[in-house]
Amino acid sequence: NFVTDTTGWSAGAGLNAAGTSITRDTGTGVVGTTYATVVTTSTSGSGVNFDLGSRPFVSGRTYRLRVGLRHASGANVRLRLGSLGTGADRGDATVSATTDWAWYRVDWTPSGDRTDVELAIGNASAQIGSGMERVLIAGGVQSLSMTPLTSQRIIGPELKFEERWMPP
């Protein structure tokens, strides 16, 4: 989420063409009171990226990008999640964002193990200026927003887990 800033986000080229800017704003969001405003160019597919570093994404497991967003005047927004280096290995969805906050998603099942994953949010055909409040990625063996959240199995005959466990 964008409580503090937009650290990790880039308006440079990645899974999409370079956008114009991403800035933190305050007001009413889908859940809280801070969000990011994304401004794109008129180039189709321009927007912002978030590099997920070298986190492993496992072949055959489905991952979901879930974004709370709105558009100032309503427009098509493109959501992408996938490999930066393997163009054919990406989840891609065009959603019709409205002026009201709503949740949108795209699913991706890697065709191979990947450590070069980005998520991207951009325009589908023309310039947009949209806000997004929360970006979540879930799937496989971990859920990710800004950092991994994991569960640890509690030893015993029952299948119980300690939620939000962070490894030492």
N, C-alpha and C positions, 0 to 999 in steps of 0.2 A: 504494500500500500504506500501511499505518498504522504504519510504523517510528517516526516522530516524534510525530505527532498526527493530528487529524481535520480539518485545515485544508481549507476549501472545501466541506465537508459542512454541511448545514443540516437541522434537524428541523422547519423551517417549511414552510408549504404551497408547493407548486410543481406538478410533474407529479402529485403525490399530495396527500392531505390531510396536515395537520401531524402529526408524530410526537411522541413524548415526549422522546427524547434519543438522542445518539450519543456514545459515549466510547471512548477507546483502552484496550485491555486487553492483558495479556501471558499467555502460555501456549502451548500447541501449536496452531498454525494449519495451514492446508492446505499451506503451504510453509515459513513461518518461525515466529517466536515472538511476533509482535504482531498484533493484529486489532482491529476495532471492534465494539462491542456496540451494537445498535440496539434501542430499546424503542419500541413503538408504542402508540397508544391503542386502544380497542375499536372505533373507527370503521373500517369496511372501506376499505382503500386508504391508511391512514395510514402514514407512514414517513419516510425521509430522502431528500434531493435533493443532487445535485452539479451546479452550473451550469457548463457548458463554455465560458462566455464568448462571444466573437464568432468563435470558430473556424468556418470555413466547412464545411458538410456539403453535398455536391453531389447534386443531383437525379439519381435513377436509380442511384446507387451504393449498395451494401449495406454497412451498418455493423453490427458485432456487439458487444454488451455481454456480457462474460464475467465472472462473479463466483464467487469461492471462498467458500462460506458453509455454515453449519450452523444448526440450530435446537435449542434446549435440550431440547425435548420432541417435535420433529417437527411441522411445520405447512406450510401452503401459503404461499409467499412470492411476491409480485408484483414482476416486473422490468419496468422501462419505460425506453425510450430514445426521444427524439424532441423535436419542437417544442413549446415551452411555449405559444406563441401560437396554434398551429393544432392543435386537439385531435384532428382526424382523421389527423394525420400523426405517428404514433407506433408504435413496436414495443412489444408488450405480451405478456408470458408469465407464466403462473402455474405455479410449479414446486413439487413436493413435497419440501421440505427435510427431511433426516433429522438425527439426532444426530451423524452423522459428517461431517467436512469433505468437500465435493465441489464440482465445477465445474458451474455452470448458465449458461444463455445465452439471449439474445433477439436477433433480427436485426431491422434496420429499414432500409428503402429509402425515403429522402425523396421525396415527390411534387413537391417544389420545392426550390430552393437555400435552406438554412436557416442562420441564425447565432444562433438563440435556443434552443439545444439543452440539455437537461438529461437526466441519468439519475436514476432513482428506484428505491429498494428499499423495499418496504413489505409490509403484510399483505394477504392476499387475502380474509379474512373476519372474523378475530378478532384480539385482541391477540397480538403475538409479542415475544419477546426473543431475538434471534438474533445470531450473530457473523458478521462477514465479514472476510476477510483481504485479498484482492486484488481490485481492480476494474479491468478492462481494457476498452478500446474499440478495435476494429480495423476497418479498412475504408477504402474509397476510396483516397486517395493518401497516407494517413498512419495511424499507429497511435498511440493516445493512452492514457495511464494518467493521470498527473498533468500531464504536459507532452507536446507533440508530439515524436515521434521520426521523423526523415526519413532518406531515403537520397539520395545524390547519384550520378548516373551518371558513371562514369569515361570520359573521352573516348577513343575508339578504335573499331575495327571490331567488337569483341565487346561483348555486352550484359552489362557488369559494373557493380556499384554499390558505393560506399563506405557501409557500414552505420552506423547511429547518427550520421549527419552532422548537425551543428547549424549552421544558417545564421549568418553573422556579424552 
